[in-house]
């Protein structure tokens, strides 16, 4: 097949995917699978080859992502249901004081959203922003917007959240490096954007949230110790990063490195953290075993939808590779004479703006740039930097075609215009700053 024809096939396939998701309101899981079949057949693959690519693409992607997201979801739900996340948030706000409460809530959002989905974290932490607004007499947006910045940064930049985890798997990036780069680029992005949101965007709209906090009528259990909560949050990240560091410093054949490769693998690290959460946030606090089991089951319900979409994205990527269309697109992108990191950001940003879903934008962009990453043959942190660049691009310009846009507007009592002037602006700033810091890190390592 001619390269120009394969590029045309991919372009039409992505246009059809966006149309199906945005205008026809077809679920992304179904739309991605249909687009994969269409692109594969149009690119000249035989029907049985298409099916084989779909099977291997789904299996290869979910073989890694399903375990990470599943364990991460259970861990996060234990943190929430035990009251550990709320305790961490409350203590951080008290520590920083009323003057720095907005930035503190941004940090709270960053930490809590590592294991907890953004929509759950928003429901859980909004009362803290309301309490801070009531205590200081300031608009609720002064505290809620920075808190949302922290959530959005972590949700896009730091595994085991689904987006960067899936992209890392598709690009073959080391998850320890992805976490390191995600935190290195995410924290300064968080600080700058949170300050801007608190001091500037909060003046655009004050929000319409009741400041009367309803009393907590849930049965009271023992509260987890703050040190335990922090240790549990840090544990899986530290194990994963230590495994990456050990291979670089000790060599892959040393006994210590081999053990760290086991305990620091994302599967094992999250399994250890989840089992520790069952004990320290469940059994030790007097939570019945039946309740712990119910929490685990509830945690996996929202994860299932995300995993199916992610797996379908893996199918799309595999069809692009096996049909040769991915190489053709990579060649055409190379002609743009932009660094791969910047190209990855641009592709993710365009898809995000057009169809709304950050997850779909991430996995579609990963499928398109994967051949470029493989062809570059660059050592880490190159693939990790491309992963965070894609996450940054997929963060920008959340607007009316994004479910998160309506979620934020609803909970903060903002009009469509106010949500565009606040949430959309800060999401765009996160995406732009994320790229700037990723490019800076790449320049330091000489892998741009």
C-alpha positions in Angstrom: 0.0 0.0 0.0 1.2 3.5 -0.7 2.1 5.6 2.3 -0.3 8.4 1.4 -3.2 6.0 1.2 -2.4 4.5 4.6 -2.2 8.0 6.1 -5.6 8.8 4.5 -7.1 5.6 5.9 -5.9 6.5 9.5 -7.1 10.1 9.1 -10.6 8.9 8.0 -10.6 6.3 10.8 -9.9 8.9 13.5 -12.4 11.3 12.0 -15.0 8.5 12.1 -14.0 7.7 15.7 -14.4 11.3 16.8 -17.8 11.5 14.9 -19.0 8.3 16.6 -18.1 9.4 20.1 -18.9 13.1 19.9 -22.0 13.4 17.7 -23.4 9.9 17.4 -22.9 9.4 21.2 -21.5 5.8 20.6 -19.6 4.5 23.6 -15.8 4.9 23.1 -15.3 1.1 23.7 -17.6 0.2 20.8 -16.4 3.1 18.6 -12.7 2.1 19.0 -13.4 -1.5 18.1 -15.4 -0.5 15.0 -12.7 2.0 14.0 -10.0 -0.7 14.4 -11.8 -3.1 12.1 -12.5 -0.4 9.5 -8.9 0.8 9.5 -7.5 -2.7 9.3 -9.7 -3.8 6.4 -9.2 -0.5 4.5 -5.4 -0.8 5.0 -5.4 -4.2 3.2 -5.4 -6.6 6.1 -7.2 -9.9 5.7 -10.2 -10.5 8.0 -8.5 -13.1 10.0 -5.4 -10.8 10.5 -7.7 -8.1 11.8 -9.1 -10.5 14.4 -5.7 -11.7 15.4 -4.5 -8.1 15.8 -7.6 -7.2 17.9 -7.0 -10.2 20.1 -3.4 -9.6 20.7 -3.9 -5.8 21.1 -6.5 -6.3 23.8 -4.5 -9.0 25.6 -1.2 -7.2 25.5 -2.6 -3.9 26.8 -4.9 -5.3 29.5 -2.4 -7.9 30.6 -0.6 -5.1 32.4 -3.1 -2.3 32.8 -5.9 -4.4 34.2 -3.9 -5.5 37.2 -2.5 -2.1 37.9 -5.8 -0.3 37.6 -7.7 -3.0 39.5 -5.4 -3.0 42.5 -5.0 0.7 42.4 -8.8 1.1 42.5 -9.2 -1.2 45.5 -6.4 0.6 47.3 -8.0 3.9 46.7 -11.4 2.8 47.8 -9.9 1.5 51.1 -8.3 4.9 51.6 -11.5 6.7 51.1 -13.9 4.4 53.0 -11.6 4.2 56.1 -11.5 8.0 56.4 -7.8 8.0 55.7 -8.0 10.4 52.7 -10.2 12.8 54.6 -7.9 12.8 57.6 -4.9 13.5 55.4 -6.7 16.4 53.7 -7.9 17.9 57.0 -4.5 17.7 58.6 -2.7 19.3 55.6 -5.2 22.2 55.5 -4.7 22.8 59.3 -0.9 22.6 58.9 -0.7 25.2 56.1 -3.3 27.5 57.8 -6.0 29.7 56.3 -3.7 31.8 54.3 -2.2 28.9 52.4 -5.3 26.7 52.5 -5.9 27.0 48.7 -2.4 25.6 47.9 -2.8 23.0 50.6 -6.0 21.8 49.0 -4.2 21.6 45.7 -1.6 19.3 47.3 -4.5 17.4 48.9 -6.0 16.8 45.5 -2.7 15.7 44.1 -2.1 13.1 46.8 -5.6 11.8 47.2 -6.1 11.4 43.4 -3.1 9.0 43.1 -5.2 6.0 44.1 -8.7 7.6 43.8 -10.6 8.4 40.6 -11.1 12.1 40.1 -14.9 12.1 40.3 -14.8 10.2 43.6 -12.1 12.5 45.0 -14.2 15.6 44.1 -17.2 14.3 45.9 -15.1 13.3 48.9 -13.0 16.5 49.2 -15.5 19.2 48.2 -16.7 19.6 51.8 -13.1 20.6 52.7 -13.2 23.4 50.2 -16.6 24.4 51.5 -15.4 24.4 55.1 -12.4 26.6 54.1 -14.7 29.0 52.3 -17.0 29.3 55.3 -14.1 29.7 57.7 -12.4 32.5 55.7 -15.4 34.2 54.1 -13.9 33.7 50.6 -15.6 32.2 47.5 -15.7 28.5 47.4 -13.9 28.6 44.0 -10.8 30.0 45.7 -10.3 26.6 47.3 -12.2 24.2 45.1 -10.4 25.3 41.8 -6.8 24.7 43.2 -8.0 21.4 44.7 -9.3 20.4 41.2 -5.9 21.4 39.8 -4.2 18.9 42.0 -6.6 16.2 41.1 -6.3 16.9 37.4 -2.5 16.9 37.4 -2.3 13.5 39.3 -5.1 12.0 37.2 -3.1 12.7 34.0 0.5 12.5 35.1 1.0 9.9 37.9 0.4 6.2 37.7 -1.4 4.0 38.8 -4.1 6.3 37.4 -5.4 4.7 34.2 -4.4 7.2 31.5 -0.6 7.4 32.0 -0.5 3.7 33.0 -2.2 2.7 29.7 0.0 5.0 27.6 3.2 3.7 29.3 2.1 0.1 28.5 1.5 1.0 24.8 4.8 2.8 24.5 6.8 0.3 26.5 7.8 3.0 29.0 9.2 2.0 32.4 6.6 2.8 35.0 9.1 3.9 37.5 10.4 6.5 35.1 6.8 7.6 34.3 6.1 8.1 38.0 9.4 10.1 38.4 8.8 12.3 35.4 5.1 12.7 36.2 5.9 14.0 39.7 8.8 16.1 38.5 6.7 17.8 35.8 3.4 17.7 37.8 4.4 19.4 41.0 5.6 22.7 39.5 2.6 22.6 37.1 0.4 22.1 40.2 1.9 25.0 42.1 1.8 27.5 39.3 -1.7 26.6 38.2 -3.1 26.3 41.7 -1.8 29.8 42.6 -3.3 31.2 39.3 -6.6 29.5 39.9 -6.8 30.7 43.5 -5.8 34.3 42.9 -7.2 35.0 39.4 -9.8 32.4 38.2 -11.6 32.4 41.6 -12.5 36.1 40.9 -14.2 35.1 37.6 -16.8 33.0 39.4 -17.6 32.5 43.0 -19.6 29.3 42.6 -23.0 28.4 44.0 -22.4 25.8 46.7 -24.2 25.6 50.0 -21.9 26.4 52.9 -24.1 24.5 55.3 -22.2 21.2 55.7 -24.6 18.4 56.7 -23.6 16.4 59.8 -21.9 13.0 59.3 -24.5 10.3 60.1 -22.3 7.4 59.1 -21.3 4.9 61.9 -18.1 6.0 63.5 -15.1 3.7 63.4 -11.5 4.2 64.6 -9.7 6.8 62.6 -6.4 5.7 60.9 -3.2 7.3 62.1 -2.0 10.0 59.7 1.5 8.4 59.5 0.0 5.1 58.4 -2.0 6.9 55.7 1.0 8.7 54.3 3.1 5.5 54.5 0.5 3.6 52.5 0.3 6.3 49.9 4.1 6.4 49.4 4.7 2.7 49.7 3.8 1.5 46.1 5.4 4.5 44.4 8.6 4.1 46.4 8.7 0.4 45.6 8.2 0.9 41.9 10.8 3.8 41.7 13.3 1.8 43.7 13.1 -1.1 41.2 13.9 1.3 38.4 16.8 2.8 40.3 18.2 -0.5 41.3 18.5 -1.7 37.7 20.4 1.5 36.9 22.8 1.4 39.9 23.1 -2.3 40.9 22.8 -4.0 37.5 20.1 -6.4 36.5 21.9 -9.6 37.7 22.7 -8.6 41.3 20.7 -10.5 44.0 19.4 -7.2 45.5 18.3 -6.0 42.1 16.5 -9.3 41.4 14.5 -9.1 44.6 13.7 -5.4 44.0 12.6 -6.3 40.5 10.0 -8.6 42.2 8.8 -6.3 45.0 9.1 -3.2 42.9 7.2 -4.5 39.9 3.9 -2.5 39.7 1.9 -5.7 40.2 3.7 -6.7 43.4 4.1 -3.1 44.7 0.4 -2.5 44.4 -0.5 -5.9 45.8 1.6 -5.3 48.9 0.1 -1.8 49.3 -3.5 -3.2 48.9 -2.9 -6.0 51.4 -1.4 -3.5 53.8 -4.5 -1.3 53.4 -6.7 -4.2 54.1 -5.0 -4.7 57.4 -4.1 -1.1 58.6 -7.3 0.6 57.2 -9.6 -2.4 57.6 -9.0 -5.1 60.2 -6.9 -3.0 62.5 -9.6 -0.3 62.7 -12.3 -2.9 63.4 -13.8 -3.1 59.9 -15.5 -6.5 59.4 -14.0 -8.7 56.6 -17.4 -8.6 54.8 -17.1 -4.8 54.6 -13.6 -5.0 53.2 -14.8 -7.4 50.5 -17.7 -5.2 49.6 -15.4 -2.2 49.3 -13.1 -4.2 46.9 -16.1 -5.2 44.8 -17.4 -1.6 44.6 -14.0 -0.3 43.6 -13.8 -2.6 40.6 -17.1 -1.5 39.1 -16.0 1.9 37.7 -12.6 0.4 36.8 -14.3 -2.1 34.5 -15.5 0.6 32.0 -12.1 2.3 32.0 -10.3 -1.0 31.3 -12.6 -1.9 28.4 -11.9 1.5 26.8 -8.2 1.2 27.4 -8.2 -2.3 25.9 -10.0 -1.1 22.9 -7.3 1.6 22.5 -4.7 -1.2 22.6 -6.6 -2.9 19.8 -6.6 0.3 17.7 -2.8 0.7 18.3 -2.1 -3.0 17.3 -4.1 -2.7 14.1 -2.2 0.4 13.2 1.1 -1.4 13.7 0.2 -4.7 12.0 -1.3 -3.0 9.0 1.7 -0.7 8.5 -0.5 2.3 8.8 1.3 3.3 12.0 4.6 3.5 10.3 3.1 5.5 7.4 1.7 8.0 9.9 4.9 8.1 11.8 6.8 8.9 8.6 4.3 11.7 7.8 4.6 13.1 11.3 8.4 13.0 11.1 8.1 15.3 8.0 6.7 18.0 10.3 10.3 18.4 11.7 9.1 18.6 15.3 10.6 16.6 18.2 8.7 13.4 19.0 7.8 14.8 22.5 6.2 17.9 21.0 4.5 15.9 18.2 3.0 13.5 20.8 1.6 16.5 22.7 0.1 18.1 19.6 -1.6 14.9 18.4 -3.1 14.2 21.9 -4.2 17.9 22.2 -6.0 17.9 18.8 -7.8 14.6 19.5 -8.8 15.9 23.0 -10.3 19.1 21.7 -12.2 17.4 19.0 -13.8 14.5 20.9 -13.5 15.4 24.6 -12.4 12.2 26.4 -8.9 12.5 27.8 -8.6 8.7 28.0 -9.5 8.3 24.3 -7.1 11.1 23.4 -4.2 9.5 25.3 -4.6 6.0 23.9 -5.2 7.2 20.3 -2.2 9.4 20.4 -0.1 6.7 21.9 -1.1 4.3 19.1 -0.1 6.9 16.5 3.3 7.9 18.0 4.4 4.4 19.2 6.3 3.6 16.0 8.2 6.9 16.4 9.1 6.0 20.0 10.3 2.5 19.0 12.2 3.8 15.9 14.0 6.4 18.0 15.6 3.7 20.2 16.3 6.3 22.9 17.0 5.1 26.5 14.7 6.1 29.3 13.5 8.5 30.3 12.6 9.1 26.6 9.4 6.9 26.5 8.4 8.2 29.9 8.7 11.8 28.7 6.6 11.0 25.7 4.0 9.4 28.0 3.7 12.6 30.1 3.7 14.8 27.0 0.7 12.8 25.7 -0.9 13.1 29.1 -0.3 16.9 29.1 -1.8 17.3 25.6 -4.8 15.2 26.5 -5.4 17.6 29.5 -6.0 20.8 27.6 -9.3 22.6 26.8 -11.8 20.5 28.6 -15.1 21.9 27.3 -18.7 20.9 26.5 -17.8 17.6 24.9 -16.0 16.4 28.1 -18.0 14.7 30.9 -15.5 16.2 33.4 -16.5 19.7 32.3 -20.2 19.1 33.3 -19.2 17.3 36.5 -17.1 20.3 37.8 -19.8 22.8 36.7 -22.5 20.8 38.5 -20.7 20.4 41.8 -19.4 24.0 42.0 -22.7 25.5 40.8 -21.1 27.2 37.8 -22.8 28.3 34.6 -21.5 27.0 31.3 -19.8 30.3 30.6 -18.2 30.3 34.1 -17.0 26.7 33.8 -15.3 27.7 30.5 -13.6 30.7 32.1 -12.3 28.7 35.1 -12.1 24.9 34.6 -11.3 25.0 30.9 -8.7 27.7 31.4 -6.9 25.9 34.2 -7.0 22.6 32.3 -5.3 24.3 29.3 -2.7 25.8 31.6 -2.0 22.4 33.0 -1.5 21.0 29.5 0.8 23.8 28.4 2.9 23.9 31.6 3.2 20.1 31.5 4.7 20.2 28.0 7.1 23.0 29.1 8.4 21.0 32.0 8.6 17.8 30.1 10.7 19.5 27.4 12.9 21.0 30.1 13.5 17.5 31.6 14.2 16.1 28.1 16.7 18.9 27.4 18.5 18.1 30.7 18.8 14.4 29.8 19.6 15.2 26.1 16.8 13.0 24.7 14.7 15.7 23.1 
